[in-house]
Amino acid sequence: MSIPSIARCKEVGIILSTFHPHTSHKMQPLDRAVFGPFKTYYNSAVNQWMLTPGNSGKPLSIYEFAEEVGYAYPLSFTPNNITSGFTVTGLVPLNENISEEH
């Protein structure tokens, strides 16, 4: 982060925020709403690939990996999932009481 970057964010109305240590599991929008579905779709795609005749016991190469990621990515990185990530973390709209205090 540079001073000019911070100044530019301020000029255009972007609010910068940092997360306290050990809170990323609750505060990271993509962790909360996108990566979970991505993992599910990716695992499903790889399982399908492994069950395809001729692939049994065959290692997944970088080419198959890219193909399976290409299947899972558009299903999980949707505008709706990304937007809901900010909502469930309480970032947009701002909700300071979103998580329980311990």
C-alpha positions in Angstrom: 0.0 0.0 0.0 1.4 3.4 -1.0 0.3 6.8 0.2 -0.8 7.8 -3.4 -3.0 4.6 -3.5 -4.6 5.5 -0.1 -5.1 9.1 -1.3 -6.8 7.9 -4.5 -9.1 5.6 -2.6 -10.1 8.5 -0.4 -10.8 10.7 -3.4 -13.1 8.2 -5.1 -14.9 7.1 -1.9 -13.3 3.7 -1.4 -13.1 2.7 2.3 -10.0 0.6 3.0 -10.3 -1.9 5.8 -8.0 -4.4 7.5 -8.9 -7.5 9.3 -7.9 -8.3 12.8 -5.6 -11.4 13.3 -7.5 -14.7 13.5 -10.7 -13.2 12.1 -10.3 -14.0 8.4 -12.5 -17.1 8.6 -15.4 -14.7 9.5 -14.4 -11.6 7.6 -13.1 -12.7 4.2 -16.0 -12.4 1.7 -14.7 -14.9 -0.8 -13.9 -17.4 1.9 -17.4 -17.2 3.2 -19.4 -17.4 0.0 -17.3 -18.3 -3.0 -14.5 -20.8 -2.2 -16.9 -23.3 -0.5 -19.0 -23.7 -3.6 -15.9 -23.7 -5.8 -14.5 -26.6 -3.8 -17.8 -28.5 -4.1 -18.0 -28.0 -7.9 -14.4 -28.8 -8.4 -14.5 -32.0 -6.4 -17.7 -33.0 -8.3 -16.0 -32.4 -11.6 -12.9 -34.4 -10.6 -15.0 -37.2 -9.3 -16.9 -37.3 -12.6 -13.5 -37.3 -14.5 -12.2 -40.2 -12.4 -15.4 -42.2 -13.1 -15.1 -41.7 -16.8 -14.1 -44.9 -18.6 -10.4 -44.9 -19.3 -9.5 -42.5 -16.4 -9.5 -45.0 -13.6 -6.2 -44.9 -11.8 -4.9 -42.3 -14.1 -3.3 -39.2 -12.4 -4.9 -35.8 -13.1 -2.5 -33.8 -15.3 -2.3 -30.1 -15.4 -4.5 -30.1 -18.5 -7.3 -32.0 -16.8 -6.9 -29.8 -13.7 -7.3 -26.7 -15.9 -10.4 -28.2 -17.5 -12.0 -29.1 -14.2 -11.2 -25.6 -12.7 -12.8 -24.2 -15.9 -16.0 -26.1 -15.1 -16.1 -25.1 -11.4 -15.0 -21.4 -11.6 -18.0 -20.0 -13.5 -20.5 -21.9 -11.3 -19.0 -20.6 -8.1 -17.6 -17.1 -8.9 -21.0 -15.7 -9.7 -22.0 -12.0 -9.0 -24.7 -13.3 -6.6 -22.1 -15.4 -4.6 -19.6 -12.6 -4.5 -22.2 -10.0 -3.4 -23.6 -12.3 -0.7 -20.0 -12.8 0.7 -19.9 -9.1 1.5 -23.4 -9.3 3.1 -22.7 -12.3 5.3 -19.5 -10.8 6.6 -21.3 -7.5 7.4 -19.1 -5.4 5.2 -21.7 -4.2 2.7 -24.1 -2.9 4.0 -22.0 -2.3 7.2 -23.3 -4.4 10.1 -21.0 -4.1 13.1 -23.1 -6.7 15.0 -22.8 -9.5 12.5 -20.8 -11.9 14.6 -21.0 -12.9 18.2 -18.5 -11.6 20.6 -16.5 -14.2 22.6 
